[in-house]
């Protein structure tokens, strides 16, 4: 790798750049930088809209505006639910019944009382991986 080429390999670090990404950056010849305009890659928090306006075509980021709308399960459900209402149900029949708790607790409780003993449930708590709950078990367990 030529010296002039490696001088261009600059990676903008953030406070949440995972160690595995930091290690790959170091092993592939990238140099960490904090300068605003000299980087070609960034792995970090969602950027503000104003920061996206200044990104150059050669710069790559791990998030783009609106990814929370598909990356967070609660927001994904709300968006898909809007589509179920607006478009034919058969187009969105692959989506399981979903409740965002605690705001939909009453609806969830009603559904549980009517059908809970017949179903398995997936529970996604904020900041945790998925869990399942079977009424027969009467407990929450990690999803295998």
Secondary structure, 3 states (H helix, E strand, C coil): CCHHHHCCCEEECCCCCCHHHHHHHHHCCCEEECCCCCCCEECCCCCCHHHHHCCCCCCEECCCCCCHHHHCHHHHHHHHHHHHHHCCHHHHCCCCCCCCCCCCHHHHHHHHHHHHHHCEEEEECCCCCEEEEECCCCEEEECC
